[in-house]
């Protein structure tokens, strides 16, 4: 059961979002509201914006960061929205968990830039990391929600292109099926707090453009998953995207991919945004353990996190 603090925050969010109909808002209005969200950043964070080709990225360092160990972080937001400040916090917690740095990627968003533009940007940044001397065995790919789906698509695209694969990947509440065919879309409609099927459908249509939603690099659930690196998936049992994680993990395991699925009870979609949740600290500790198992050289002791 979640902590008392976590349950209280979820109850307040449920109350404040009750009756909100996202169909009443344009994507631009949703972007504006999302960017008003403020969550304190971790202590000691250092952010350095740089430009890689046409893609803006941010180096995020935490105290005692190991410069050769990198998490390439792909933020979520339905491929249409990005809360940069909030996502900087979660990328920083990843950097701390792996004992390295985070490279936060401002990939292009739909509907202005539909598929495959975001994936093209993610591939370009991964290849740039290799070009500046970062070993693929020192790279962790990570993302939340749509960013988790993009992270999975990036793995598949890199494999198909013959690129060196990263050491591992972490997917947080990933959106892996843009067709919204999972049972949890309906079964968890009442327990879900943050997103709705209608909103996801708008995002899916905006991102896919003229492409079939079952296209494997749009919906990695339908891809051939053979040859992917180890994957950790963290999801909560109350969210409408639960089935995405469960089905993807099952298919990955059947394809011989080392995959670990963690289903956390009673939390929020991508609860890792909330540094004051005890479950966020616990989840990041589990990510640190996973990272030390798969990144070259192990890494620093990620069990001593200060969020």
BELLIN-V988302 format. One record per backbone hydrogen bond with DSSP energy under -1.0 kcal/mol. CO is the residue of the C=O (numbers start at 0). NH is the residue of the N-H. If there is no record, write none. Layout:
# BELLIN-V988302
co: <CO CO>
nh: <NH NH>
This chain:
# BELLIN-V988302
co: <2 3 4 5 6 7 8 9 10 11 12 16 20 21 25 26 27 28 29 30 32 33 41 45 47 49 51 54 55 56 57 58 59 60 61 65 68 69 70 71 72 76 76 78 82 83 84 85 86 87 88 89 90 91 92 93 94 100 101 102 103 104 108 113 115 116 117 118 119 120 121 122 123 124 125 126 127 128 129 134 135 135 136 137 138 139 140 141 142 143 144 144 145 146 147 148 149 150 151 152 153 154 155 156 157 158 167 168 169 170 171 175 176 181 182 182 183 185 187 195 196 197 198 199 200 201 202 203 204 206 207 211 214 214 218 219 224 229 230 231 232 233 234 235 238 240 241 242 243 244 245 246 247 248 249 250 251 252 257 259 261 263 267 269 270 273 276 276 277 278 279 280 281 282 283 284 285 286 287 288 290 294 296 299 302>
nh: <6 7 8 9 10 11 12 13 14 15 16 19 23 24 29 30 31 32 33 34 35 36 44 60 58 56 54 51 105 49 103 47 101 45 64 68 100 139 102 141 104 79 80 109 86 87 88 89 90 91 92 93 94 95 96 97 99 70 59 72 57 106 112 116 119 120 121 122 123 124 125 126 127 128 129 130 131 133 132 137 138 166 295 69 166 71 169 73 171 146 148 174 149 150 151 152 153 154 155 156 157 158 159 160 162 161 140 231 142 233 144 220 179 184 185 186 187 188 191 199 200 201 202 203 204 205 206 207 208 114 210 214 217 218 221 222 227 168 259 170 261 172 263 238 241 244 245 246 247 248 249 250 251 252 253 254 256 255 230 232 234 236 270 272 273 276 279 280 281 282 283 284 285 286 287 288 289 290 291 292 294 297 298 301 304>
